[in-house]
Amino acid sequence: MDDTGTQLSLSLNTISGSAFQSKDAYLFGRIDMQIKLVQGNSAGTVSTYYIASPGGPNHDEVDFEFLGNISGEPYILHTNLFAHGTGDREQQFYLWFDPTADFHNYTFLWNPRHIAFLVDDIPIRDFKNHEDKGLFFPDSQPMNVYCSIWDGDGWATRGGLVKTDWTQSPFTVHYQNFNPQACVSQKGSLVCYLPEGSDYYTWFGQMLAETGLEKMKWVRENYMVYDYCTDVKRFLKGVPPECLLG
């Protein structure tokens, strides 16, 4: 951690990776983290920023995972979501900037209506609550924030074809300006405590505006690498139902 206490670096070497988590667990919020990814040959490494409830068969989790690559080749941003223990909702993107050159802001916008994934305030993905259609949505389990770096060379880069070059270690990822505008879980309560008269929590009922939807369309048309909703070979009995609901 730096002298200001606002920046923290995690490293991966031949002995181990590293991680940290938030002290508080949150039930809904806008949660921001600025990240500068591993520079140079990062193939095989996985840097993460995610929120998750305690482990178990019914856990909830929402992921940003950054899949490293050889020098000069782009990172892949791997996103996923687990609701009541069910995952397999991967979407992957290239980024439209060099994520190793400077810090960029990554956001979970999570309220009872949806979860949006944002990069520098540009939405890249929006997962809506369809509990009225019988589908699970993460809205009953508080989640901590986790960040980590670990060795994923069995799958991270070109499906595991490119391995980690340990002569380049340690691999270091930098995090700063963690900003949870969020409801803190208190003594196991699932109530969101909001300060009276405050507009700090404008995110609580916020959906994506028209401009946000247009930006998300631009990202998905130009930078999306993989979408589970279009992978008919994987889901031979039909894609998951939320894919058909929008």
C-alpha positions as CSV (number, residue, x, y, z in Angstrom):
1,M,0.0,0.0,0.0
2,D,1.2,3.5,-0.7
3,D,1.7,6.3,1.8
4,T,-1.7,7.8,1.2
5,G,-3.5,4.5,1.9
6,T,-5.5,4.8,-1.3
7,Q,-3.4,2.6,-3.6
8,L,-2.5,-1.1,-3.2
9,S,-0.5,-3.4,-5.4
10,L,-0.9,-7.2,-5.7
11,S,1.8,-9.5,-7.1
12,L,2.1,-13.0,-8.5
13,N,5.3,-15.0,-8.5
14,T,6.3,-18.6,-8.6
15,I,5.4,-19.1,-5.0
16,S,1.9,-17.6,-4.8
17,G,-0.6,-15.0,-5.9
18,S,-2.1,-12.4,-3.6
19,A,-5.5,-10.9,-2.8
20,F,-7.5,-8.5,-0.5
21,Q,-11.1,-8.0,0.4
22,S,-13.3,-5.3,1.8
23,K,-14.1,-5.1,5.5
24,D,-17.8,-4.5,4.8
25,A,-20.3,-6.6,2.9
26,Y,-22.8,-4.6,0.8
27,L,-26.4,-5.2,-0.4
28,F,-26.7,-3.0,-3.5
29,G,-24.5,-0.1,-4.4
30,R,-22.4,1.7,-7.0
31,I,-18.9,0.2,-6.3
32,D,-15.9,1.7,-8.1
33,M,-12.3,0.7,-8.3
34,Q,-9.5,2.1,-10.4
35,I,-7.1,-0.5,-11.8
36,K,-3.8,-0.5,-13.7
37,L,-3.1,-3.9,-15.1
38,V,0.1,-5.9,-15.4
39,Q,2.5,-4.5,-18.0
40,G,4.5,-6.4,-20.6
41,N,4.1,-10.1,-21.0
42,S,1.2,-10.9,-18.7
43,A,0.1,-14.2,-20.5
44,G,-1.4,-16.7,-18.1
45,T,-2.2,-14.2,-15.4
46,V,-5.6,-13.4,-14.2
47,S,-6.2,-10.1,-12.3
48,T,-9.6,-9.8,-10.7
49,Y,-12.1,-7.4,-9.2
50,Y,-15.4,-8.9,-8.1
51,I,-18.2,-9.0,-5.5
52,A,-19.3,-12.2,-3.9
53,S,-21.4,-13.6,-1.0
54,P,-19.9,-16.3,1.2
55,G,-19.1,-19.5,-0.7
56,G,-21.6,-22.4,-0.9
57,P,-24.0,-24.0,-3.4
58,N,-26.2,-20.9,-3.5
59,H,-23.7,-18.1,-3.6
60,D,-23.9,-14.9,-5.6
61,E,-21.0,-13.4,-7.5
62,V,-20.4,-10.7,-10.1
63,D,-16.9,-10.7,-11.8
64,F,-14.5,-8.5,-13.7
65,E,-11.5,-10.8,-14.6
66,F,-8.7,-9.5,-16.7
67,L,-7.0,-12.2,-18.8
68,G,-3.4,-11.4,-19.6
69,N,-1.6,-11.8,-22.9
70,I,1.8,-11.7,-24.5
71,S,3.4,-8.3,-25.1
72,G,1.6,-6.3,-27.7
73,E,-1.5,-8.4,-27.7
74,P,-4.7,-7.1,-26.0
75,Y,-6.1,-8.1,-22.6
76,I,-9.5,-9.8,-22.6
77,L,-12.0,-8.5,-20.0
78,H,-13.9,-11.6,-18.9
79,T,-17.2,-10.9,-17.1
80,N,-19.5,-13.4,-15.3
81,L,-22.4,-13.5,-12.9
82,F,-23.6,-16.2,-10.5
83,A,-27.1,-16.0,-9.0
84,H,-28.2,-18.5,-6.4
85,G,-25.2,-20.7,-7.4
86,T,-25.9,-20.7,-11.1
87,G,-23.2,-19.2,-13.3
88,D,-22.1,-19.9,-16.9
89,R,-23.0,-16.3,-17.9
90,E,-19.7,-15.3,-19.4
91,Q,-19.3,-12.3,-21.7
92,Q,-15.8,-11.2,-22.9
93,F,-14.6,-7.9,-24.3
94,Y,-11.5,-6.3,-25.7
95,L,-10.8,-2.8,-24.2
96,W,-10.6,0.3,-26.4
97,F,-7.5,1.6,-24.6
98,D,-4.3,0.2,-23.1
99,P,-5.3,-0.9,-19.5
100,T,-1.6,-1.1,-18.5
101,A,-0.6,2.4,-19.3
102,D,-2.7,4.2,-16.6
103,F,-5.5,3.7,-14.1
104,H,-9.1,3.2,-15.4
105,N,-12.3,3.0,-13.5
106,Y,-14.4,-0.2,-13.3
107,T,-17.8,-0.1,-11.7
108,F,-20.6,-2.4,-10.5
109,L,-23.9,-0.6,-10.5
110,W,-26.1,-3.0,-8.5
111,N,-29.7,-2.2,-7.4
112,P,-32.9,-4.3,-7.1
113,R,-33.6,-3.7,-10.8
114,H,-30.3,-4.7,-12.5
115,I,-26.6,-5.1,-12.4
116,A,-24.6,-3.0,-14.9
117,F,-20.9,-3.4,-15.6
118,L,-19.2,-0.1,-16.5
119,V,-15.7,0.8,-17.7
120,D,-14.8,4.5,-17.3
121,D,-18.5,5.1,-16.9
122,I,-19.3,3.4,-20.2
123,P,-21.7,0.5,-19.8
124,I,-20.5,-2.8,-21.4
125,R,-23.1,-5.2,-19.9
126,D,-26.5,-5.0,-18.2
127,F,-28.1,-7.9,-16.4
128,K,-31.7,-7.3,-15.5
129,N,-33.8,-8.7,-12.6
130,H,-36.3,-11.2,-14.0
131,E,-37.4,-12.8,-10.8
132,D,-41.0,-12.1,-11.9
133,K,-40.3,-14.7,-14.6
134,G,-38.9,-17.2,-12.1
135,L,-35.2,-16.4,-12.7
136,F,-32.7,-15.9,-9.9
137,F,-31.2,-12.5,-9.3
138,P,-28.6,-11.5,-6.7
139,D,-30.7,-9.4,-4.3
140,S,-30.8,-11.2,-1.0
141,Q,-27.2,-11.9,0.0
142,P,-24.7,-9.2,1.0
143,M,-21.4,-9.4,-1.0
144,N,-17.9,-8.4,-0.1
145,V,-15.5,-6.8,-2.6
146,Y,-12.5,-9.0,-3.6
147,C,-9.4,-8.3,-5.7
148,S,-6.7,-10.8,-6.6
149,I,-4.0,-11.9,-9.1
150,W,-3.4,-15.6,-9.7
151,D,-1.9,-18.0,-12.2
152,G,-4.5,-19.1,-14.7
153,D,-2.3,-20.4,-17.5
154,G,-4.4,-23.5,-17.8
155,W,-7.1,-21.4,-19.6
156,A,-6.5,-17.6,-19.4
157,T,-4.6,-17.0,-22.6
158,R,-5.8,-18.6,-25.8
159,G,-7.5,-21.3,-23.8
160,G,-4.3,-22.3,-22.1
161,L,-2.1,-22.6,-25.2
162,V,0.1,-19.7,-24.1
163,K,1.7,-20.3,-20.7
164,T,3.0,-18.0,-18.0
165,D,6.6,-16.9,-18.6
166,W,7.9,-17.0,-15.0
167,T,11.1,-15.2,-16.0
168,Q,8.9,-12.1,-16.2
169,S,7.7,-12.4,-12.6
170,P,6.7,-10.8,-10.3
171,F,3.6,-9.7,-12.1
172,T,2.0,-6.7,-10.4
173,V,-1.4,-5.1,-10.7
174,H,-2.3,-1.8,-9.1
175,Y,-5.6,-0.8,-7.4
176,Q,-6.6,2.6,-6.1
177,N,-9.5,4.9,-5.1
178,F,-11.9,2.2,-4.0
179,N,-15.2,4.0,-3.7
180,P,-18.3,2.0,-2.4
181,Q,-21.4,4.1,-2.6
182,A,-23.3,1.2,-1.1
183,C,-25.6,-0.1,1.6
184,V,-23.6,-1.8,4.3
185,S,-25.0,-5.0,5.7
186,Q,-25.7,-4.5,9.4
187,K,-25.8,-7.4,11.8
188,G,-27.1,-9.7,9.1
189,S,-30.0,-7.4,8.1
190,L,-30.9,-7.2,4.5
191,V,-32.3,-3.7,4.8
192,C,-30.5,-0.9,2.8
193,Y,-29.9,1.9,5.2
194,L,-29.9,5.2,3.3
195,P,-29.2,8.6,4.9
196,E,-32.2,10.9,5.0
197,G,-32.3,13.8,2.6
198,S,-29.2,12.6,0.7
199,D,-29.0,12.1,-3.1
200,Y,-25.7,10.2,-2.6
201,Y,-27.5,7.0,-3.4
202,T,-29.1,8.1,-6.7
203,W,-28.0,4.7,-8.0
204,F,-30.6,2.9,-6.0
205,G,-33.3,3.0,-8.7
206,Q,-31.0,4.0,-11.6
207,M,-31.4,2.3,-15.0
208,L,-29.2,3.0,-18.0
209,A,-30.2,6.2,-19.8
210,E,-30.6,6.3,-23.6
211,T,-27.0,7.7,-23.9
212,G,-25.7,4.8,-21.8
213,L,-27.6,2.3,-23.9
214,E,-26.1,3.8,-27.1
215,K,-22.6,3.6,-25.6
216,M,-23.2,0.0,-24.6
217,K,-24.3,-0.9,-28.1
218,W,-21.1,0.7,-29.5
219,V,-19.0,-1.4,-27.1
220,R,-20.8,-4.7,-27.9
221,E,-20.8,-4.1,-31.6
222,N,-17.1,-3.3,-31.7
223,Y,-15.3,-4.9,-28.8
224,M,-17.3,-8.0,-27.7
225,V,-15.3,-11.2,-28.0
226,Y,-17.8,-13.8,-26.6
227,D,-21.4,-13.8,-25.5
228,Y,-22.9,-16.9,-23.9
229,C,-26.3,-15.8,-25.2
230,T,-25.3,-16.6,-28.7
231,D,-23.4,-19.8,-28.0
232,V,-25.9,-22.3,-29.4
233,K,-23.3,-25.0,-29.6
234,R,-22.7,-24.8,-25.9
235,F,-26.4,-24.7,-25.0
236,L,-27.8,-27.4,-27.2
237,K,-31.2,-27.3,-25.4
238,G,-31.5,-23.6,-25.8
239,V,-29.7,-20.5,-24.4
240,P,-30.5,-19.5,-20.8
241,P,-33.9,-17.9,-20.6
242,E,-32.6,-14.4,-19.6
243,C,-31.0,-14.2,-23.0
244,L,-34.5,-14.1,-24.6
245,L,-35.9,-11.5,-22.2
246,G,-33.4,-8.7,-22.9
